[in-house]
């Protein structure tokens, strides 16, 4: 397997594991991202990784 194939495989598995932990459908998340990329649109922050002003309230 080429290095790039291993990197893609690793990233997909990471998304799948994260979806499992968060109770999300990996197929839905990956499909949404791929569809957005094909349409050349931005995709949402599926895992809420981007901090917003409201997330800084303690």
N, C-alpha and C positions, 0 to 999 in steps of 0.2 A: 504494500500500500504506500502510495506517495505521501510525503510529509503533509501536503495541503489536505489530502483526504483524511489523515489522522486528526488534523486540527479541526476540520469541519465536523467530523465524527465526535470529537471531544466536546465541542461547543453544543451540538445537538443533545448529547447525553446530559450535559449540564442543564440545559433548558428543561429537559424531561424530568430530571431529579428535582429541580426547583419547583416545577409545576406539581409534582407529587407532594412535596412538603407543604405547598400552599393550597392544595385541594383544587387545582386548576386542571383543565384538560390540556395536555401537551399538544394534542393535535389542533385544538382551537387556537392556542397561542401561536404555534408555528405557522398555521395557515393564515392567521391575521397578519403576521409580520411579513410573510412571503407575498401575500396579496398586496400589501401596502408598498413593498419594494417594487413589485412589478408595475404598479400604478404610479410609481415615483412620488409617493406621498409619505409623509412621516407617519410613524405608527406610535400608538400610545405606550406609556410606560407600564407594561403588563405587570411588573413586580413592584411597582411603587418605589423605585430606586432613586428617582429624582426628588431631591428635597425641595419642598415649597415653604413659603413663609409660614403657613399654618402648621407645618410639621415641626417647627422650632418652638412651639409653645410647650413649656414644661410646667 
